[in-house]
Amino acid sequence: AVNNYITGYYSRVRPHQHNGGLSPNESEQKYWINHKLVANIT
């Protein structure tokens, strides 16, 4: 139960200060959007 909480909510969904208040999932999504934009420019 604790493992499910950590991997399911705490690690992926919960906002983190390090990511500017974004959850890891949101931060990764933002990264890939920016990555694709930069790749199209260069």
mmCIF file of the N, C-alpha and C atoms, coordinates in Angstrom:
data_MODEL
# 
_entry.id   MODEL 
# 
loop_
_atom_site.group_PDB 
_atom_site.id 
_atom_site.type_symbol 
_atom_site.label_atom_id 
_atom_site.label_alt_id 
_atom_site.label_comp_id 
_atom_site.label_asym_id 
_atom_site.label_entity_id 
_atom_site.label_seq_id 
_atom_site.pdbx_PDB_ins_code 
_atom_site.Cartn_x 
_atom_site.Cartn_y 
_atom_site.Cartn_z 
_atom_site.occupancy 
_atom_site.B_iso_or_equiv 
_atom_site.pdbx_formal_charge 
_atom_site.auth_seq_id 
_atom_site.auth_comp_id 
_atom_site.auth_asym_id 
_atom_site.auth_atom_id 
_atom_site.pdbx_PDB_model_num 
ATOM 1   N N  . ALA A 1 1  ? 0.828  -1.187 0.000   1.00 0.00 ? 1  ALA A N  1 
ATOM 2   C CA . ALA A 1 1  ? 0.000  0.000  0.000   1.00 0.00 ? 1  ALA A CA 1 
ATOM 3   C C  . ALA A 1 1  ? 0.878  1.258  0.000   1.00 0.00 ? 1  ALA A C  1 
ATOM 4   N N  . VAL A 1 2  ? 1.926  1.254  0.800   1.00 0.00 ? 2  VAL A N  1 
ATOM 5   C CA . VAL A 1 2  ? 2.816  2.418  0.849   1.00 0.00 ? 2  VAL A CA 1 
ATOM 6   C C  . VAL A 1 2  ? 3.534  2.579  -0.489  1.00 0.00 ? 2  VAL A C  1 
ATOM 7   N N  . ASN A 1 3  ? 3.982  1.476  -1.057  1.00 0.00 ? 3  ASN A N  1 
ATOM 8   C CA . ASN A 1 3  ? 4.665  1.520  -2.346  1.00 0.00 ? 3  ASN A CA 1 
ATOM 9   C C  . ASN A 1 3  ? 3.744  2.082  -3.425  1.00 0.00 ? 3  ASN A C  1 
ATOM 10  N N  . ASN A 1 4  ? 2.495  1.673  -3.431  1.00 0.00 ? 4  ASN A N  1 
ATOM 11  C CA . ASN A 1 4  ? 1.536  2.191  -4.413  1.00 0.00 ? 4  ASN A CA 1 
ATOM 12  C C  . ASN A 1 4  ? 1.332  3.685  -4.241  1.00 0.00 ? 4  ASN A C  1 
ATOM 13  N N  . TYR A 1 5  ? 1.283  4.148  -3.011  1.00 0.00 ? 5  TYR A N  1 
ATOM 14  C CA . TYR A 1 5  ? 1.124  5.581  -2.740  1.00 0.00 ? 5  TYR A CA 1 
ATOM 15  C C  . TYR A 1 5  ? 2.325  6.359  -3.262  1.00 0.00 ? 5  TYR A C  1 
ATOM 16  N N  . ILE A 1 6  ? 3.506  5.867  -2.963  1.00 0.00 ? 6  ILE A N  1 
ATOM 17  C CA . ILE A 1 6  ? 4.723  6.575  -3.367  1.00 0.00 ? 6  ILE A CA 1 
ATOM 18  C C  . ILE A 1 6  ? 4.856  6.605  -4.884  1.00 0.00 ? 6  ILE A C  1 
ATOM 19  N N  . THR A 1 7  ? 4.691  5.468  -5.540  1.00 0.00 ? 7  THR A N  1 
ATOM 20  C CA . THR A 1 7  ? 4.863  5.429  -6.991  1.00 0.00 ? 7  THR A CA 1 
ATOM 21  C C  . THR A 1 7  ? 3.661  5.975  -7.746  1.00 0.00 ? 7  THR A C  1 
ATOM 22  N N  . GLY A 1 8  ? 2.480  5.885  -7.169  1.00 0.00 ? 8  GLY A N  1 
ATOM 23  C CA . GLY A 1 8  ? 1.277  6.322  -7.862  1.00 0.00 ? 8  GLY A CA 1 
ATOM 24  C C  . GLY A 1 8  ? 0.952  7.782  -7.684  1.00 0.00 ? 8  GLY A C  1 
ATOM 25  N N  . TYR A 1 9  ? 1.067  8.305  -6.491  1.00 0.00 ? 9  TYR A N  1 
ATOM 26  C CA . TYR A 1 9  ? 0.693  9.700  -6.242  1.00 0.00 ? 9  TYR A CA 1 
ATOM 27  C C  . TYR A 1 9  ? 1.900  10.562 -5.914  1.00 0.00 ? 9  TYR A C  1 
ATOM 28  N N  . TYR A 1 10 ? 2.616  10.179 -4.898  1.00 0.00 ? 10 TYR A N  1 
ATOM 29  C CA . TYR A 1 10 ? 3.677  11.033 -4.357  1.00 0.00 ? 10 TYR A CA 1 
ATOM 30  C C  . TYR A 1 10 ? 4.732  11.362 -5.408  1.00 0.00 ? 10 TYR A C  1 
ATOM 31  N N  . SER A 1 11 ? 5.164  10.383 -6.157  1.00 0.00 ? 11 SER A N  1 
ATOM 32  C CA . SER A 1 11 ? 6.261  10.599 -7.096  1.00 0.00 ? 11 SER A CA 1 
ATOM 33  C C  . SER A 1 11 ? 5.826  11.198 -8.427  1.00 0.00 ? 11 SER A C  1 
ATOM 34  N N  . ARG A 1 12 ? 4.604  10.906 -8.883  1.00 0.00 ? 12 ARG A N  1 
ATOM 35  C CA . ARG A 1 12 ? 4.210  11.328 -10.228 1.00 0.00 ? 12 ARG A CA 1 
ATOM 36  C C  . ARG A 1 12 ? 3.225  12.482 -10.273 1.00 0.00 ? 12 ARG A C  1 
ATOM 37  N N  . VAL A 1 13 ? 2.318  12.538 -9.316  1.00 0.00 ? 13 VAL A N  1 
ATOM 38  C CA . VAL A 1 13 ? 1.206  13.483 -9.399  1.00 0.00 ? 13 VAL A CA 1 
ATOM 39  C C  . VAL A 1 13 ? 1.397  14.690 -8.494  1.00 0.00 ? 13 VAL A C  1 
ATOM 40  N N  . ARG A 1 14 ? 2.030  14.483 -7.356  1.00 0.00 ? 14 ARG A N  1 
ATOM 41  C CA . ARG A 1 14 ? 2.174  15.548 -6.361  1.00 0.00 ? 14 ARG A CA 1 
ATOM 42  C C  . ARG A 1 14 ? 3.091  16.642 -6.897  1.00 0.00 ? 14 ARG A C  1 
ATOM 43  N N  . PRO A 1 15 ? 2.684  17.919 -6.759  1.00 0.00 ? 15 PRO A N  1 
ATOM 44  C CA . PRO A 1 15 ? 3.563  19.018 -7.181  1.00 0.00 ? 15 PRO A CA 1 
ATOM 45  C C  . PRO A 1 15 ? 4.868  19.027 -6.377  1.00 0.00 ? 15 PRO A C  1 
ATOM 46  N N  . HIS A 1 16 ? 5.961  19.337 -7.039  1.00 0.00 ? 16 HIS A N  1 
ATOM 47  C CA . HIS A 1 16 ? 7.276  19.394 -6.408  1.00 0.00 ? 16 HIS A CA 1 
ATOM 48  C C  . HIS A 1 16 ? 7.831  20.801 -6.544  1.00 0.00 ? 16 HIS A C  1 
ATOM 49  N N  . GLN A 1 17 ? 8.443  21.325 -5.491  1.00 0.00 ? 17 GLN A N  1 
ATOM 50  C CA . GLN A 1 17 ? 9.062  22.653 -5.540  1.00 0.00 ? 17 GLN A CA 1 
ATOM 51  C C  . GLN A 1 17 ? 10.155 22.714 -6.596  1.00 0.00 ? 17 GLN A C  1 
ATOM 52  N N  . HIS A 1 18 ? 10.914 21.651 -6.735  1.00 0.00 ? 18 HIS A N  1 
ATOM 53  C CA . HIS A 1 18 ? 12.036 21.623 -7.675  1.00 0.00 ? 18 HIS A CA 1 
ATOM 54  C C  . HIS A 1 18 ? 11.567 21.860 -9.108  1.00 0.00 ? 18 HIS A C  1 
ATOM 55  N N  . ASN A 1 19 ? 10.358 21.438 -9.433  1.00 0.00 ? 19 ASN A N  1 
ATOM 56  C CA . ASN A 1 19 ? 9.816  21.582 -10.786 1.00 0.00 ? 19 ASN A CA 1 
ATOM 57  C C  . ASN A 1 19 ? 8.974  22.840 -10.946 1.00 0.00 ? 19 ASN A C  1 
ATOM 58  N N  . GLY A 1 20 ? 9.164  23.813 -10.084 1.00 0.00 ? 20 GLY A N  1 
ATOM 59  C CA . GLY A 1 20 ? 8.386  25.037 -10.174 1.00 0.00 ? 20 GLY A CA 1 
ATOM 60  C C  . GLY A 1 20 ? 6.926  24.842 -9.814  1.00 0.00 ? 20 GLY A C  1 
ATOM 61  N N  . GLY A 1 21 ? 6.657  23.907 -8.941  1.00 0.00 ? 21 GLY A N  1 
ATOM 62  C CA . GLY A 1 21 ? 5.287  23.647 -8.515  1.00 0.00 ? 21 GLY A CA 1 
ATOM 63  C C  . GLY A 1 21 ? 4.528  22.698 -9.418  1.00 0.00 ? 21 GLY A C  1 
ATOM 64  N N  . LEU A 1 22 ? 5.195  22.158 -10.428 1.00 0.00 ? 22 LEU A N  1 
ATOM 65  C CA . LEU A 1 22 ? 4.555  21.201 -11.323 1.00 0.00 ? 22 LEU A CA 1 
ATOM 66  C C  . LEU A 1 22 ? 4.763  19.789 -10.811 1.00 0.00 ? 22 LEU A C  1 
ATOM 67  N N  . SER A 1 23 ? 3.844  18.917 -11.175 1.00 0.00 ? 23 SER A N  1 
ATOM 68  C CA . SER A 1 23 ? 4.054  17.508 -10.867 1.00 0.00 ? 23 SER A CA 1 
ATOM 69  C C  . SER A 1 23 ? 5.110  16.975 -11.838 1.00 0.00 ? 23 SER A C  1 
ATOM 70  N N  . PRO A 1 24 ? 5.755  15.866 -11.509 1.00 0.00 ? 24 PRO A N  1 
ATOM 71  C CA . PRO A 1 24 ? 6.729  15.299 -12.439 1.00 0.00 ? 24 PRO A CA 1 
ATOM 72  C C  . PRO A 1 24 ? 6.122  14.997 -13.814 1.00 0.00 ? 24 PRO A C  1 
ATOM 73  N N  . ASN A 1 25 ? 4.871  14.528 -13.844 1.00 0.00 ? 25 ASN A N  1 
ATOM 74  C CA . ASN A 1 25 ? 4.228  14.259 -15.130 1.00 0.00 ? 25 ASN A CA 1 
ATOM 75  C C  . ASN A 1 25 ? 4.068  15.536 -15.947 1.00 0.00 ? 25 ASN A C  1 
ATOM 76  N N  . GLU A 1 26 ? 3.627  16.619 -15.310 1.00 0.00 ? 26 GLU A N  1 
ATOM 77  C CA . GLU A 1 26 ? 3.463  17.897 -16.007 1.00 0.00 ? 26 GLU A CA 1 
ATOM 78  C C  . GLU A 1 26 ? 4.811  18.451 -16.456 1.00 0.00 ? 26 GLU A C  1 
ATOM 79  N N  . SER A 1 27 ? 5.812  18.311 -15.617 1.00 0.00 ? 27 SER A N  1 
ATOM 80  C CA . SER A 1 27 ? 7.148  18.794 -15.949 1.00 0.00 ? 27 SER A CA 1 
ATOM 81  C C  . SER A 1 27 ? 7.714  18.049 -17.158 1.00 0.00 ? 27 SER A C  1 
ATOM 82  N N  . GLU A 1 28 ? 7.519  16.743 -17.194 1.00 0.00 ? 28 GLU A N  1 
ATOM 83  C CA . GLU A 1 28 ? 8.004  15.955 -18.327 1.00 0.00 ? 28 GLU A CA 1 
ATOM 84  C C  . GLU A 1 28 ? 7.259  16.326 -19.607 1.00 0.00 ? 28 GLU A C  1 
ATOM 85  N N  . GLN A 1 29 ? 5.963  16.516 -19.506 1.00 0.00 ? 29 GLN A N  1 
ATOM 86  C CA . GLN A 1 29 ? 5.176  16.905 -20.675 1.00 0.00 ? 29 GLN A CA 1 
ATOM 87  C C  . GLN A 1 29 ? 5.655  18.255 -21.217 1.00 0.00 ? 29 GLN A C  1 
ATOM 88  N N  . LYS A 1 30 ? 5.892  19.204 -20.329 1.00 0.00 ? 30 LYS A N  1 
ATOM 89  C CA . LYS A 1 30 ? 6.395  20.524 -20.725 1.00 0.00 ? 30 LYS A CA 1 
ATOM 90  C C  . LYS A 1 30 ? 7.772  20.399 -21.383 1.00 0.00 ? 30 LYS A C  1 
ATOM 91  N N  . TYR A 1 31 ? 8.627  19.532 -20.838 1.00 0.00 ? 31 TYR A N  1 
ATOM 92  C CA . TYR A 1 31 ? 9.957  19.312 -21.402 1.00 0.00 ? 31 TYR A CA 1 
ATOM 93  C C  . TYR A 1 31 ? 9.862  18.837 -22.848 1.00 0.00 ? 31 TYR A C  1 
ATOM 94  N N  . TRP A 1 32 ? 9.016  17.831 -23.102 1.00 0.00 ? 32 TRP A N  1 
ATOM 95  C CA . TRP A 1 32 ? 8.933  17.269 -24.451 1.00 0.00 ? 32 TRP A CA 1 
ATOM 96  C C  . TRP A 1 32 ? 8.319  18.248 -25.440 1.00 0.00 ? 32 TRP A C  1 
ATOM 97  N N  . ILE A 1 33 ? 7.380  19.071 -25.003 1.00 0.00 ? 33 ILE A N  1 
ATOM 98  C CA . ILE A 1 33 ? 6.825  20.101 -25.887 1.00 0.00 ? 33 ILE A CA 1 
ATOM 99  C C  . ILE A 1 33 ? 7.925  21.080 -26.282 1.00 0.00 ? 33 ILE A C  1 
ATOM 100 N N  . ASN A 1 34 ? 8.701  21.550 -25.301 1.00 0.00 ? 34 ASN A N  1 
ATOM 101 C CA . ASN A 1 34 ? 9.800  22.479 -25.587 1.00 0.00 ? 34 ASN A CA 1 
ATOM 102 C C  . ASN A 1 34 ? 10.887 21.828 -26.426 1.00 0.00 ? 34 ASN A C  1 
ATOM 103 N N  . HIS A 1 35 ? 11.174 20.560 -26.160 1.00 0.00 ? 35 HIS A N  1 
ATOM 104 C CA . HIS A 1 35 ? 12.189 19.824 -26.913 1.00 0.00 ? 35 HIS A CA 1 
ATOM 105 C C  . HIS A 1 35 ? 11.805 19.754 -28.394 1.00 0.00 ? 35 HIS A C  1 
ATOM 106 N N  . LYS A 1 36 ? 10.550 19.460 -28.665 1.00 0.00 ? 36 LYS A N  1 
ATOM 107 C CA . LYS A 1 36 ? 10.093 19.365 -30.054 1.00 0.00 ? 36 LYS A CA 1 
ATOM 108 C C  . LYS A 1 36 ? 10.143 20.724 -30.742 1.00 0.00 ? 36 LYS A C  1 
ATOM 109 N N  . LEU A 1 37 ? 9.804  21.793 -30.013 1.00 0.00 ? 37 LEU A N  1 
ATOM 110 C CA . LEU A 1 37 ? 9.871  23.133 -30.596 1.00 0.00 ? 37 LEU A CA 1 
ATOM 111 C C  . LEU A 1 37 ? 11.302 23.497 -30.968 1.00 0.00 ? 37 LEU A C  1 
ATOM 112 N N  . VAL A 1 38 ? 12.236 23.213 -30.087 1.00 0.00 ? 38 VAL A N  1 
ATOM 113 C CA . VAL A 1 38 ? 13.647 23.520 -30.343 1.00 0.00 ? 38 VAL A CA 1 
ATOM 114 C C  . VAL A 1 38 ? 14.176 22.654 -31.477 1.00 0.00 ? 38 VAL A C  1 
ATOM 115 N N  . ALA A 1 39 ? 13.781 21.395 -31.520 1.00 0.00 ? 39 ALA A N  1 
ATOM 116 C CA . ALA A 1 39 ? 14.244 20.496 -32.576 1.00 0.00 ? 39 ALA A CA 1 
ATOM 117 C C  . ALA A 1 39 ? 13.769 20.971 -33.949 1.00 0.00 ? 39 ALA A C  1 
ATOM 118 N N  . ASN A 1 40 ? 12.602 21.571 -34.007 1.00 0.00 ? 40 ASN A N  1 
ATOM 119 C CA . ASN A 1 40 ? 12.091 22.077 -35.280 1.00 0.00 ? 40 ASN A CA 1 
ATOM 120 C C  . ASN A 1 40 ? 12.807 23.343 -35.728 1.00 0.00 ? 40 ASN A C  1 
ATOM 121 N N  . ILE A 1 41 ? 13.374 24.088 -34.798 1.00 0.00 ? 41 ILE A N  1 
ATOM 122 C CA . ILE A 1 41 ? 14.078 25.331 -35.124 1.00 0.00 ? 41 ILE A CA 1 
ATOM 123 C C  . ILE A 1 41 ? 15.476 25.037 -35.642 1.00 0.00 ? 41 ILE A C  1 
ATOM 124 N N  . THR A 1 42 ? 16.147 24.063 -35.026 1.00 0.00 ? 42 THR A N  1 
ATOM 125 C CA . THR A 1 42 ? 17.545 23.793 -35.388 1.00 0.00 ? 42 THR A CA 1 
ATOM 126 C C  . THR A 1 42 ? 17.662 22.787 -36.495 1.00 0.00 ? 42 THR A C  1 
# 
